[in-house]
Amino acid sequence: MCNAVLASRKSLKRVPLAEEWARFEFYARRVRVLSCEYEGDSSIDDEMFKALVGHFQESPALPNLRDLRCFQNATIHSYMWLFLAPTLAHLLFYPCSNRSPSPAVVASAKAARPSLRMLHILPDNVEYSRDLFAATSELIGSLYALESLRCRFPLTPATILHLARLSTLTDINLFDHPHAIVRSLAGTSTPAFAYLTTLRIRAWDGPSTVELLRVLCIKRLNNLRITFCNPSAFENSLPSLKEYHPSAFTGYHPSLPDDSELAQIFAAACTHSNLQSLSIDQLAARRHSSLTSPDIIRPLFSHRNLTSLHIDTIRDTNVRCLSLFALPAIQRFNWLR
């Protein structure tokens, strides 16, 4: 197996000769992993990709590629289809902060869909783009062997329902607001996300997070991470969040969970799961200390398999000490100092 890394600036001095293309093709068949990284102001010369297009036409330049990682480089994104071989299993796609991927670039990934098992589309900034959201949902909705998904775009209700039914999917981050996810799953009799072992939730308030955890089938869940977004960022995120469920946010106001809501989250997360790792983060500072009573964290005490606990709102020393004694399997315990 051969790994290729393109990091510094590469330029084409002249048009390659026939024997040089033959040498390239010999090594191209051996490449299994391609990582295109961005370092400072360096980039890959556009002429290199144009030469590849001219030579390979519509055929993949690396016919046996299994892992493609595109980091922070707009040039490679425009020519990503060149490397979407039928053998591709992992696609990590990190568009640069000053340019969102075009819908056509996202749609081109469908060429690798028969074998695609891992898909990460994580731009620095999520900008509202209806065409881009639709292309992303269409791509994800066409994947039937997906095992890991990380996406920072909202998904259509049909795509969320498709993901919820996949028996291969074990690792996912849910970008959509819990309200939108619950509405997308309404009426289905199939257990939702029944095969997940790792789940990341982007939350905006306590009650909707509890509702989502109760709707999901998380009996096999080992790792759960809930990140509460800053309520002040809600208005900027609203156009994306309400793309497919506008009525869900009529009169809605986000808020960080209080102590009683955190207790309900703990209970909902632990009732039907086999958690080994639990993490709750907040992207905003609280005005008061939270988790000041052991009763709030008590739902976790029945979990004898919990080995990692991170809750960035635990400030009371008695609660921390009690947690250590009540959770004997804990090996790593982090809290906000």
ABEGO torsion letter per residue (X at the ends): XBBBBBABBBBBABBBBAAAAAAAAAAAAABABBBBBBBEABBBBAAAAAAAAAAAEABBABAABABBBBBGBAAAAAAAAAABBAABABBBBBBBAABBBBAAAAAAAAAAAAABABBBBBBABBBBBAAAAAAAAAAAAABAABABBBBABBBBAAAAAAAAABAABABBBBABBAAAAAAAABGBABBBGAABABBBBBBABAAAAAAAAAABBAAABABBBBBBBBAAAAAAAAAAAAAABAAAABGBBBBBBBAAAAAAAAAAAAAABBBABBBBBBABBBABBBGABAAAAAAAAABAABABBBBAABABAAAAAAAAAABAABABBBBBX
